[in-house]
């Protein structure tokens, strides 16, 4: 595949199918692979919601519906409990960290695991089910091969003791022959375990992505409107991966040893008698109880470690995101201290785990390796030393009477039983080790469940609910995220605020959100362009956030057109990963652009309107892929945002200080062009030069949330023109100085050319 073909495939991104799925084009080994993606249906989310509607307990245990386990709690006590839980979440850095103290292999763990399993294996015909059964087949085959190896081991030693060269060589040949299926089986077990883990991770990641990046902007809500999850990227990338790997490994580490124990005990029962087997089981029970009683809370420790890993990762992400600002402030020293502190907190916790494991591993090894081996030797030796009768299995040596046949038969029996006992001890130790892995799985399960549960709740607009503070005056409004009473309706006639307070949310805070604008009432009809002004910090951008439904409508009613009829340009221009063409189309994908009959000539005309027509030639064409946030200047970024507005041609455009780095003349041309395209503008700006492009003025005073709405008439237009004339006169005063400087530069250049 040529580089041009690769660029085209990357530009294409996906191919839509008739059944609603799409084939994602993924570059892999110099070629493009098609991966079929089926978005999770809303019906699936609705079916899973009851399983994830209850968050993990933070203080004590909870009932099935999230109520306190103690039904006798009064209303006041329940309110105190909710406040205490909110504080714990805030202080610990999220619900997952706060609930880590309750993590363990208990009923709550199995409830969470069962809920997640509905995502991992949605149908009995799923690919993972097939892999599971094939994996199980190889686990059973490996146990059967272990029994054959034990018997063959005894036969080889028997022939060696009885000096049977022919039999020894035959046994050695069978040994190498048996090695082929044994090694293949071991490799397939590891391969299928990895396939199962990656299959689980793929299903879980797609499910989480569909919730996280849903049309309700849960990715924004989880960061800005909810305090239950800290560092969602750590949960999605690291915790999901560890959960799936641990779960897949745990099946192998539990099922195979359990099967080995059953089969090996049966074989030993045939050879040693069932009294010996009962002795082994007694040993298992006693040692298992000892190990369980001394096992630390590995689930809790794993959950805390994952949280600290997330904190360390977030600290590095903050430096990357704010690299330029930190460099301007010369803040590398303090940032290094913050990073080192986050790392040392992680290291100290990990070291504490290592110290705990010293005593535990010592006890575990002593019990599993030495106590179990000693008890096995005792049970094997009992029939030989004390003449205890056991069930005898007919051997080749016993069938051929000779003076050495008795010794050979005993040797064969001893070697076979010893091999089985060694395998049995190994199976038992792996089963005991798996209990530690089960505790670690409980920690990962709690974090993954908390992630999915939080996303489900946010997708339905359910936030932490806190009681009204008693010290709050009765007539004072209380804006808590759990008590949202406002409505949002669709209205093709325009944008309307009906007694809507503009409130800055404060998730998890007992005092509630801060009211910026009180009971806003206004209507913007199509063609009625509105300008929003006011001092800094009074809530101008907050109005845009409520319009975009990023912030909730706590009271009143907001009426807006459909999402395709309204387009937002934020203060900070966002440039996506992709080609130059993608920057103009965002958030429309290239396949949709082609489907709608779009052409590059159309895009070039739009770039001319925003004075960016030179970009395709300067950057090497429309398919050029760069880190555009580093390539384009501040003014170019803002003009690219205006290009997106002109391309999408919405009925309403919300512009939040999106042309502050653009000259007033170019800004005016872009606004005029937007109005020509019948885009109703709602602009947030301080610039007086923009008055003439708007019809309505909304003034936010910042005085106890007061506001004013007035038509922009002769007085406002006069004020706008006067300000613009004043600005131009100030610039004209510098013209003579500029001319003088141009002459000086020309003289210097001419002197330089003469000298050369």
N, C-alpha and C positions, 0 to 999 in steps of 0.2 A: 504494500500500500504506500502510495506517495504521500509526501507531506501535505500536498493540497487536498488529497482525499481525506486525510486525517483531520485537517482543519474543517472541511465541509461536514464531516461526521460529528465533530465536536459542536459545530454550529447548529446542526440538526437537533441534537440532544435526545429526541425521542420520536417514535413513529406511533401514531394512534391506531388502535384496532377497532373493529366494528362492535366488539362485545364490551366496550368501555374500558378495557385494559390498554396498556401502551407498552411498546418495546423500548426500553432505555438503551441508548447506544453507549457502550462502555469501552474505552480503549484498553487493550490488553495484548502485550507482546507484539507490538507493531501491527495490530489488526483491531477491528472493531467487533465486539461481541454484542449480540442483542439479548437483553435480559427482560423477560416479560414481568411487568409489574401490574398487580391487581390492587387498586386502592381498597382499603378496608371500608365496607359498607356501613352506613349509619345504623342499620338494623343490628349489625354485629356489636357496635359500641353500646347500643341500647340493651342488648342481651347481656353484655358483660358488666354493665353499670352496677347492678345490685351486688356483685361480688367485690367491686372496688369502691363502693360508696362509703365504706367505713375505713378511716385512717387507723394505722397501728396505735395501740394505747401508749400514752405518755406517762400518765399518773395512774397507776393501778390497772386493773383489767376492765374490759368493757363487755357489754352484752352483744347480742347479734346485730342489733340496730344502732350500735354506737352509744347506747345509754350507759350510765354507770352501772357497775355490777351491783352496787348497793341501791336498791329501789327506794329505800327509805330516805334518801337525800332530799332535803327541802329545796325550794326554788333558790333561796339565797345561797345554800351550799353548792348547788350546781353552778350558779353564776361565779362563785369564788373559784370553783374548779376550772371553769373555762378560762378565767383570767390567769390562773396559775399555769395552765397548759400553754396559753399564748406567750407568757413570759418565758417558760422553759424553752419553747420553740425559738424565741428571739435570742435568748442568751446562749443556747447550745448551737445556734447556726442552722436551724431547719428542723423539720419534724423527724427526719430520718436520724439525725444525731440525737435529738431529744428522746426518741423512742428506743435508742440503742441499748439503754439500761434494761429494757424488758425483753431483749432478743434472747431466744433460746429455742431448744427443740421441745416445743409445747403445742398446745392446741392451736394457738394463734399462728404459729409457723406453718402447720399443715393446712390451715384455712387459706393462708396467703399463697402457699405453693399450689394448692388445688385451683385457685383462681387464675394463677399465671399459666398453669398447665392447659387451660382452655384456649389460651393464645398459642402456646407451643404446638399443641396437637389439636387443631380445630375439627378434624374429621378422622374417622377410622381408616379412610383411604389416603391419608396424607403421606407424603414421601417419607417423612420422619418415622412413621409407623413401619414402613417397609424396611428402612434402615435398622430400626429397632429389632425387628424379628431376625434379620440377617445377622445382626450383632449378637443376638441371643444364641443363634445356631452355632456361631463360632466359639462362644463362651462354653457351650455344652461340649462341643467337639474338643476344645482344649482340655477340659476335665477328663474326657474319655481317653485322650492321648496321654494324659498324665498317669492314668491307671495302667495303660499299656507299657509306658516307660518304666514304671515301678516293677511290673512283672518281668520285663525284659532285663532290667538291671539285676534282679535276683537270679535269672537263668544264666546270665553271662558269668556272674561270680560263682554259681554252682558248677558250671562247666570248667571254670578255672581251678576250683578247689579239687574237682575230681579228675583233673588233667585230661579233659575231653577236648582235644585240640579242634576236632571237626565241629563239635557243637559250639565251641568258643568262637570260631571264625564265622559260623552261621549266625550266631547271636550278634557279632560285631557288624555283619552286613545288614541285618535287620535294624540295628541301632542307627546306621547311617540312612537307611531307607525311611525309617520313622522320623528322622530329623527334617525331611523335606516338608511333609504336611504340618509338622509342629512349628517350624519357623514361619511357614506361610500363614498358619492360623494366628500366631502372635502378631505378625505384621497387619493382618486384616483386622484384628481386634483393635489395635491402635488407630488404624485408618478409619474404621467405622465409628470409633469413639469421637475422632476429630470431625468426621462428617456430621455426626449427630449434634455436636456442639455448634458447628457453623450453621447447621440447619435451624437449630433453636434460636441462635443469635439473629439470623436473617429474618425470621418471622417476628421476633420480638422487636427488632430495630425498625422494621417497616411499620409495625403496629404503633410504636411510640412516635415515629416520624409523622404518621397520619394524624395522630392526636396533637402532637407538639406544633405542627405547622398547619393546623386546620384553619378554616375561614374565620374562626373566632379569635385568631391571633393569640393562641395560648402561650406561644413562646414569649410574647410581650407580657401577658398577664402573670406568668410564673416568675418573672424577674421584677416587675414593677408594681404589681397589684396584690401579690401574695407572699407571705413570709414563711411558708411551710417548706420550701425547697431552696437550698443554697447551692449554686453551682450545678445547674441542670446538665451542662456538658459532661461533667464527671460521671453523673449517673448514666447518661445515654451511651457514652463511649466505653468507659472502663468498667463500671459496675455491671452493666448488662453482659459484657464479654466474660467477666469473671464468674458471674452467676451461671451462664450457659456452660462454660468449661467445667466448672465444679459439678454441676448437675449431671453432665454426660459422664464424667469420670466416676462419679459416685455410683452410678448404675453398675459399671464394670467392677468397681471395688467392693460392692455389696453382693451382687448377684452371683458372680463367679466364686468368691470365697464361700458363700452360703451353699452353693451347689457342690463345691469341693468337699465341704464338711460332711454333707449328707452321703455322698458317694464313697468318700474315703472311709467314713465310719462304717458303712455297710461292708466294704471290703475287709476292714480290720475285724469286724464282727464275725465274718466267715473264717478268719484265720485265728484270732485271739479269743473269740467267745464274747458274748454280749455283756458279761460282767466287766471285762476290760473296757468296753465301749462306754458303759455306764460310769466307770471311773473317770474316763476322759471328760464326759459331759459334766460330772461333778466338778472337775477341775476348771472347766470353762465357766461354769456359773459363779464359782467363788472368785476366780481371777477377774471375770467381767465385772462383778460387783465392786471389787477393789478399785479397778481402773475407773469405773464410772464415778465413784465417790471422790477420786482425787483429780478428775478432769477439770481444768479451768474453764471459764466461760469464753471459749474461743469465738463464739458467735458475736458476743458483745465486743470483744477485742477487734475482730475483723471489721465490724461496722464502724468503730471509732477510727481505725486505721484508714478505711476508705474515705471517711470524712476529712481527715487530716491530709490525705493525698489530694483531695479536691481543693482544700484551702491552698496548698502549695502550688497546684496547677493554676488556680485563679489568680494568685499573686503574680505569677509569670505572665499570664494573659493580660493583666492590667498594665504591666510594663510595656508589652508589645503594643497594646491599643493606644497608650498615651506616651509613646516613645518621644515624639517631638516636644511635647509640653515638658516632659521630665528633663530633656536635654536643654531646653531654654532656661529652665530654673536651676540647671546644674544640680539636679536632685539625685544623682546616682548613688551618693553615699547613704542617704536615708532609705532609698529603695533597696539597696543591698542589705541594709539592716532588716528591713521588712521581710525580704526573701529569706535571709538566713534564719530569722526567727521562725518563719513558717516551716522551714526545713528542719530546724532543730526540734521543734515540737513533734514533728513526724518521727524523727530519728529517736527521740527519747521514748516515744510510745513503742516503736518497733523494738528498741533495746529492752524495754520492760517485758515485751512478749518473749524475746529470746531468753531472758532470765527465768521467766516462768516455765519455759519449755525445758530448761536444763533438768529440773527436778522431775517434771512429768515424763520426759523422754527416758530418763534413767529408770524410773519406776516401770515404764512401759516396756523397755527392752529387757529388764530383769524378769518381769513376769512372763512376757510372751516368748522370749528366746530361751531363757534358762529354766524357768519353772516348768514350762510346757514340755521342753525337751527332756528334762529329768523325769517328769511323770510318764512320758512316753517310753523312755528306756526302762523304767520300773515295770510298766505293764508288759513290755516285750519280754523282759527277763524273767518275770514271774513263772511262766510255764516251764522254762528251762531250768531255773534254779530250784524251784520248789515242787516240781512235778505236777503242777496243776493241769488238769485235763482241758484241752481246748478242741474246738472243731478243726479237723484236719482236712486240708485240701490236697488232693492227689497230685504229686509232682512227678516229673520224668525220672528223677533220681530215686524216688520211692518205688517206681515200677521196675527198676533194675537192681535187684538185690546184690550188694557187694559189701565189703568191709568198710568202704568209704561212703556208702549210700546214705547212711544215717547222718553223718557229718555234713555231706553235701545238701541233703534235704533241709537240715536245720539252718545251714548257711543261707540257702535260697530263701527260706521263710523269713529269716532275720533281715536279710538285705531288702526283700520286698516290703516287709512291714516297716522297716526303718525308713525306706523311701516314702512310703505312704504317710508315716508319722511326720516326717520332715515337711512333706507337702501339706499335711493337715495343720501343722504348726504355722507354716507360712500363710495358709488360708485364714487361720484364726487370727494371726497378727494383723493381716490386711483388713479383716473384718473389724478388729478393734481400732485400727488406724482410721477406718472409715467413719467411726463415731466422731472423731475430731473433725474430719471433713464435713460431716453432717452439721456440726456446730458452726463451722465457717459458712456453709451453705445457708444456714439460718440468718446469718448477718447479711449476706448478699441478697437473700430473698426479701428481707425487710426493706432494704434500700430500693430494690427494683419495684416492689409492691407500692412503696410510698410514692415513687415517681409516677407510676401508672394511675394510682388512686388520685393523686393531686391533679393530674391532667384531666381525668374524667370529671372531677368536681369542678375544675375551672371551665371545662367545655360547656358545662351546664350553668355557669355563672354562680357557683356555690363557693363562698369564701368563708374564712374564719369569722364566726359570730361572737361578739363580745357584748356583755350587758352595759347598759347606760350607766356611766359613773354617777355615784350618789351626789358628789360635790358639784355636778353640772347643774346650773339653774334650770328650772322647769321650762322656761320660755326659750332656752337656747337650743338650737338644732344639734342633733347628734348624728354624725355621718360615719357610720360603721360599715365596713365592707360586707358584713353579714346581714345588713338591714337596708338593702337597696329597694326603694319603692317606686322609682320613676319608670317611665315607659318610653320605648322607642318604636315609632311607627313609620311605615313607608308612605311617602306623599310625592306624587309626580309634580305637584304644583310648586314645590320649592323647599326651602329650609325654614323651619319654624321652631322657636324656643317658647314654651309655654310654662312660665314660672319654674325654670330650671336653674338651680344653684350650680355654679361652677366650683367644684371642690377638688382640692389636691388630696388624693387618697393617702391614708396612713395605715397600711395593713398591719394587723397584730398589735396596734397601739390602743391603749384603753381610752385615750382622749378622743379618738376618732379623727377624721380628716379635717383639713383647714378650708374654710369657706373663703374663696377668692372673689367671687361675684355673686351677689345675692339675687335670687329669683329673676333671672334674665328672661325678658319677653321681647321678642322681635321676630319679624318674618322677612325673608329674602326671596322675592319672586324671580323667575328667570328674566335676565336682562337688567336686574336691579343690583348693580355692582356696589359692594360694601367695603369700606375701609375701617379697620380696627386699630385704634391708637391708644396710647396711655403710657405712663411711666414704666420702668422696668419692674418686674416682679408683681404686677397687678393681676395677671392671669390671661394675657392675650393669647399665648400659646396654649394655655389650658382650654380656651374656647375651641381651638382647632382639635385638641385631643378628645374633647367630648363629642364634637362633630364626627370624628373618625371612629367613635365608639371604643377608643382606647381606654378612656376613663369612663366610669359608670355615670348614669343619670340617677342621682340619689333621690330626687323628687321631681314632680312635674312631668312634662311630656315633650320629647324631642321628635320632630317629624323631619325626615330626610328622604331624598330620592334613593333609588337603588345604588348598589356599590359601583356599578359600571357607569353611573351618571355623575359621579363625584370623584375628583382626583386631588390628591394632597401633595404639596411640595414642602418638605420640612426645612428647617433652618440649615441643617447639615446635609449637603447633597450626598446621596448614597450611590456609589458606583459598584456594580455587581462584577462577579468573576465571569468573564466572557469576552466576546469580540467588541469592536467599536460599534458595530451594528446593534449588538445586544444592549448597549448603553442607551441608545435612543428608544428601543422597543420596550425596555423594562417597564412593567413586569410581564409584558407579552412575550411568549417564546417564539423563536424563529419559525417552527412549523405552522403556528397559528398565523403568523405574518404572511407566509407563502400561501396558506389556505385562503386568506382573505384577499389575495391578489396584490399584495404589496410589492413595491419595486424599490431599488436603491435610488432611482431618480427622485422618487417621492421623498425619501429620507434626506437626500441632498438638498432639496428645496426647503425642507424644514430647517436644516442646518444653516442655510442662507438667511432664513428669517431671524435666527439667533446669532448671526455673525460667527458661525463655526464651520463654514463651507470648506475651509482649508484643512480641516482635520484628516479626512481620508487620505489626501496626498501626503501630508506631513507624517502620518503614522504608518503608512504602507498599505492602505486599503481597508475595506470594511471588515475583512476576516481577521485582521490583526488582533492578537490576544495579548494584553499587557495588564500590569497592575495599575489600573487607570487612576486610582486615587493618588498615586505618586507621579503620574505623567501629566495630568491636567492641572492647570493653575486654579486658584480659588474662583476667579471670574469664569473660567471655562467650565468648571464643575456646575456653577449656578446656571449658566446658559444651557448646559446639557439638560438640567432639570426642566427648564422652560421648553426645550425641544421635545421632551417627553410629553409635556402638557399639550403642545401643539399637535403631536402625533396622535394622541388618544382622543382629543377633541371631546372632552366630557361636557356635560351641561353646566356643571359647577366646578370651579377650580379654587382650592383653598391654598393660598400662598403665604407661608409664614417666613417673613424676612428672607425670602429666597433669592433676592437680587441685590443684597447689600454690598457685594463686591463687584457689581456691574455699574458702568458709567450711566449717568442719567439719560443721555441721549439714546443709547442702546436699550436701556430699560424701557423707555417710552415706546420705542418701536416694537418691542416684544409685547408690551401690554396692548398696544393698538392692534397688533396682529391677532392676539387672543380674542379681543372683542369682535374683530371681523369674523372669527370662526364661531361666533355666538356662544362663547364660553362666559358664563356669569362668574365674575371674580369676587372672591372674599379674601381680602388682602390684610395681612398684619404687617405694619410698617410704620417707621417714624418719618419717612421722607415726605416733605410737603409737595414735592413735584408729582406725587402720585394722586393728589386730590382730583385732578382733572379727568382721571380715568374711572372715577367712582361716583356713585349717586347718593349713597347713604354713608353716614359717619357714625361709628359706635365708639364712644369715648369711655374708657375704663378709668375711673378716678383713683382707685386704690383706697378710698376713704370709706371704710366699713363695707366694702363690696358694692359701692354705688356705681351707677353707670348712666350714660345718656345716649340717646339716639336722635339724630337730626338729619335732615336732607342737606346735601351739599349744594348750596345756592350761590348767589352772587358774592356774598361776603367771604365764604370759604374759598371760592375760586379766585377772588381778588387776593386773598391771603396767600394762596398757593402761587399765583403769578408773582407777587411781590417777593416771596421767598426765593423763587427761581431767578428773578431779575437780580436780587441781591447777591445770589451765589455766582451768577455770570459776571457781574461787575467786579466781584472779588477776584475772579480768574483773569479778567481783562487787565487789571492792575499789574499783573505779573507778565503781560505780553512783552513789554519793552525789555524786561530783564531776560526773558527767554530768547528774544531776538539777539540781544547782546551776547548771550552765552553761545548761541549758534554761531555767531561771527567769530568768537574766540576759538571755538572748536575747529571751524573751517580753516582759520589761520594756522592753528597748530598742526593740522593735517597737511597743509600745503608746505609748511616748513619741514615737516618730517619727510615728505616726498622729495624735496630738493636735496636734503641731506643724504638721502639714499642714493 
